[in-house]
Amino acid sequence: MRKLGVILSDRGSKYAVSGCRVADRAQVDAALRDLKRDKKYAKATHNSWGVLLDGVPLKSDDGESGAGMVILRMLERAERSGELIIVTRWYGGKHLGGDRFRHVQEATRLYLDHPVS
């Protein structure tokens, strides 16, 4: 699991991005469990994620409505299969409106620009 840590903040909310290569749903679940072993990530408000496994899209918003789809669409455009991307948000007390999607995009783009070897 590669964690880029907190990459941006807005009105008290903090965003981080993590990810790894996965081959199946069991590895996705194992990677999410591994991430949440870190108490900091376990206490996050949202751990939204997306992955393409053999052309099959899988995602979870984890309460951040629409975030999983943002990650998934970016993976599809980049033609990146077998790569799980998790965008973590710690809610800062103020609603961000549509800016939250921009932040999920920015986090995902940062991860995609630095691929897992």
SERO-4910 file (N, C-alpha, C, O; in steps of 0.05 Angstrom, whole numbers):
BEGIN
 pado doro    nc1    nc2    nc3   cac1   cac2   cac3    cc1    cc2    cc3    oc1    oc2    oc3
  Met    A     17    -24      0      0      0      0     18     25      0     35     28     17
  Arg    A     13     42    -19     27     67    -21      9     89    -11    -13     93    -21
  Lys    A     18    103     10      2    126     21     17    152     15     40    155     23
  Leu    A      3    170      2     16    196     -4     10    215     19     20    238     19
  Gly    A     -6    207     39    -12    224     62    -30    247     55    -43    247     34
  Val    A    -32    266     73    -50    289     69    -38    306     47    -15    316     49
  Ile    A    -54    310     26    -44    325      3    -57    352     -1    -47    369    -15
  Leu    A    -80    356     12    -93    382     11   -113    386     34   -123    367     45
  Ser    A   -117    412     40   -136    419     61   -154    441     50   -146    458     34
  Asp    A   -179    441     60   -198    462     52   -218    465     74   -233    447     81
  Arg    A   -220    489     85   -240    496    106   -241    475    128   -262    467    138
  Gly    A   -217    465    136   -216    446    158   -216    417    149   -205    400    164
  Ser    A   -226    411    126   -225    384    116   -198    378    105   -185    395     93
  Lys    A   -189    353    109   -163    344     99   -167    320     81   -185    303     86
  Tyr    A   -152    319     59   -154    297     40   -127    283     38   -106    295     38
  Ala    A   -128    256     36   -104    240     31   -111    220      9   -135    215      3
  Val    A    -91    209     -4    -95    189    -25    -76    166    -21    -52    170    -14
  Ser    A    -86    142    -25    -70    117    -22    -78     98    -44    -98    102    -58
  Gly    A    -63     77    -47    -71     57    -67    -50     35    -69    -29     35    -57
  Cys    A    -58     15    -86    -41     -8    -90    -52    -24   -114    -75    -20   -122
  Arg    A    -36    -42   -124    -45    -61   -144    -61    -83   -131    -54    -93   -109
  Val    A    -83    -91   -144   -100   -113   -135   -109   -129   -158   -111   -120   -181
  Ala    A   -114   -155   -153   -123   -173   -175   -152   -182   -172   -164   -191   -192
  Asp    A   -163   -179   -148   -191   -188   -144   -203   -174   -120   -190   -158   -106
  Arg    A   -229   -179   -116   -244   -165    -94   -232   -172    -67   -232   -155    -49
  Ala    A   -223   -196    -63   -211   -203    -37   -187   -186    -31   -182   -178     -8
  Gln    A   -171   -180    -52   -147   -162    -47   -156   -133    -42   -143   -119    -27
  Val    A   -178   -125    -54   -189    -98    -49   -196    -96    -19   -189    -78     -5
  Asp    A   -212   -116    -10   -220   -117     19   -196   -118     37   -196   -104     58
  Ala    A   -176   -134     30   -152   -136     47   -137   -109     48   -127   -101     69
  Ala    A   -136    -95     25   -122    -69     24   -137    -48     41   -124    -33     55
  Leu    A   -163    -49     40   -179    -30     57   -175    -36     86   -173    -17    102
  Arg    A   -175    -62     93   -170    -69    121   -142    -60    130   -138    -49    152
  Asp    A   -122    -64    112    -95    -56    118    -93    -26    123    -80    -17    142
  Leu    A   -106    -10    106   -106     19    109   -118     27    136   -108     45    150
  Lys    A   -141     14    143   -155     22    167   -142     11    193   -151     18    215
  Arg    A   -121     -5    190   -105    -12    213    -91     12    225    -84     13    249
  Asp    A    -86     31    208    -74     57    216    -97     73    229   -116     80    214
  Lys    A    -96     78    254   -118     91    269   -126    117    256   -150    124    256
  Lys    A   -107    132    245   -113    157    232   -133    153    209   -152    168    206
  Tyr    A   -129    132    193   -147    127    171   -173    114    180   -194    119    168
  Ala    A   -171     98    201   -195     85    212   -215    106    222   -239    102    222
  Lys    A   -204    128    232   -221    150    244   -230    170    223   -244    189    230
  Ala    A   -222    167    198   -229    186    177   -259    185    173   -272    165    178
  Thr    A   -270    207    163   -299    209    158   -306    192    134   -327    179    134
  His    A   -289    192    113   -295    177     89   -269    165     78   -248    178     78
  Asn    A   -271    140     69   -249    127     53   -263    117     27   -270     94     25
  Ser    A   -266    135      8   -278    129    -17   -258    115    -35   -234    122    -34
  Trp    A   -267     97    -52   -247     83    -69   -260     74    -95   -284     73    -99
  Gly    A   -242     67   -114   -251     57   -140   -229     39   -151   -205     43   -145
  Val    A   -237     19   -168   -218      1   -181   -232    -11   -205   -256    -15   -205
  Leu    A   -216    -17   -226   -226    -33   -249   -212    -60   -248   -188    -62   -249
  Leu    A   -228    -81   -245   -217   -108   -245   -227   -123   -269   -250   -130   -272
  Asp    A   -208   -128   -288   -215   -141   -313   -239   -127   -327   -257   -141   -337
  Gly    A   -238   -101   -327   -259    -85   -340   -284    -81   -324   -302    -67   -332
  Val    A   -285    -94   -300   -309    -91   -283   -304    -68   -263   -285    -70   -247
  Pro    A   -321    -48   -263   -317    -25   -244   -328    -32   -217   -351    -42   -214
  Leu    A   -312    -27   -196   -321    -30   -168   -315     -3   -154   -294      9   -159
  Lys    A   -333      5   -136   -328     31   -122   -344     31    -96   -362     15    -92
  Ser    A   -336     50    -79   -351     55    -55   -348     85    -49   -326     96    -49
  Asp    A   -370     98    -43   -369    126    -35   -363    129     -5   -353    150      3
  Asp    A   -368    108     10   -364    109     39   -376    134     52   -364    147     69
  Gly    A   -400    141     42   -415    164     54   -409    190     40   -423    210     45
  Glu    A   -389    191     23   -382    216      8   -395    213    -20   -382    206    -39
  Ser    A   -421    219    -21   -437    213    -45   -424    222    -71   -417    246    -74
  Gly    A   -420    204    -90   -409    210   -116   -378    207   -118   -368    208   -140
  Ala    A   -365    205    -95   -335    205    -96   -324    180   -109   -304    182   -124
  Gly    A   -336    157   -104   -326    133   -117   -328    134   -147   -310    124   -161
  Met    A   -349    146   -157   -353    148   -186   -332    167   -198   -322    162   -221
  Val    A   -324    188   -184   -304    206   -194   -277    191   -197   -264    193   -218
  Ile    A   -270    175   -177   -246    159   -178   -247    139   -202   -228    137   -217
  Leu    A   -269    126   -204   -273    105   -224   -271    117   -253   -258    106   -270
  Arg    A   -284    140   -257   -283    153   -284   -254    160   -291   -246    158   -314
  Met    A   -239    170   -272   -211    177   -277   -194    152   -283   -176    154   -300
  Leu    A   -199    131   -269   -185    105   -275   -192     96   -303   -174     86   -318
  Glu    A   -217     98   -310   -226     89   -337   -212    106   -359   -202     95   -378
  Arg    A   -212    132   -355   -199    150   -375   -169    145   -377   -158    147   -399
  Ala    A   -157    138   -355   -128    133   -355   -122    104   -364    -99     96   -366
  Glu    A   -143     88   -368   -140     60   -375   -122     45   -356   -104     31   -364
  Arg    A   -128     49   -330   -112     36   -309   -129     15   -295   -148     21   -281
  Ser    A   -123    -10   -301   -138    -33   -289   -121    -46   -267    -96    -45   -268
  Gly    A   -134    -57   -247   -120    -71   -226   -106    -52   -206    -88    -61   -192
  Glu    A   -114    -27   -206   -102     -8   -188   -124      5   -171   -141     19   -181
  Leu    A   -123     -1   -145   -142     10   -126   -132     37   -117   -109     41   -109
  Ile    A   -150     57   -119   -144     84   -108   -165     91    -87   -189     88    -91
  Ile    A   -154     99    -64   -171    106    -41   -166    136    -34   -143    144    -29
  Val    A   -188    152    -34   -186    180    -26   -199    182      1   -222    176      5
  Thr    A   -183    191     21   -192    194     48   -198    223     54   -183    241     47
  Arg    A   -220    227     69   -227    254     77   -233    254    107   -248    238    118
  Trp    A   -221    273    121   -227    279    148   -244    305    148   -234    326    141
  Tyr    A   -269    303    155   -288    326    153   -280    347    173   -274    341    196
  Gly    A   -279    372    163   -270    394    180   -292    411    192   -286    432    204
  Gly    A   -317    403    189   -339    418    201   -354    437    183   -375    448    190
  Lys    A   -343    442    159   -357    460    140   -362    445    114   -344    431    104
  His    A   -386    447    104   -393    435     78   -378    448     56   -375    472     55
  Leu    A   -368    432     37   -352    442     15   -367    443    -11   -357    454    -31
  Gly    A   -392    433    -12   -407    434    -36   -393    419    -58   -381    398    -54
  Gly    A   -394    430    -83   -381    418   -106   -351    417   -105   -339    401   -120
  Asp    A   -339    433    -87   -310    433    -85   -299    405    -76   -277    398    -83
  Arg    A   -316    390    -62   -307    364    -53   -300    345    -77   -282    329    -75
  Phe    A   -315    348    -99   -309    332   -123   -283    340   -135   -267    324   -145
  Arg    A   -278    366   -135   -253    376   -146   -229    366   -130   -208    359   -141
  His    A   -233    364   -103   -212    353    -86   -207    324    -90   -184    314    -90
  Val    A   -229    308    -94   -226    280   -100   -211    276   -127   -194    259   -129
  Gln    A   -219    293   -147   -205    292   -173   -175    298   -170   -158    285   -181
  Glu    A   -169    319   -155   -142    327   -151   -125    305   -137   -103    300   -145
  Ala    A   -137    293   -117   -123    271   -103   -118    248   -121    -96    236   -122
  Thr    A   -139    241   -137   -136    218   -155   -116    224   -177    -99    207   -183
  Arg    A   -116    248   -187    -97    256   -208    -68    255   -197    -50    245   -211
  Leu    A    -64    264   -173    -38    263   -161    -28    234   -159     -5    228   -165
  Tyr    A    -46    216   -151    -39    188   -150    -32    176   -177    -13    162   -181
  Leu    A    -49    182   -197    -46    172   -224    -20    182   -237     -7    169   -253
  Asp    A    -12    206   -229     13    218   -240     38    205   -228     60    208   -239
  His    A     35    189   -207     57    175   -194     50    145   -192     44    136   -170
  Pro    A     50    131   -214     41    103   -214     57     84   -196     80     89   -191
  Val    A     43     63   -188     55     42   -172     72     25   -192     63     19   -214
  Ser    A     96     19   -183    113      3   -201    108    -27   -198    121    -43   -212
***
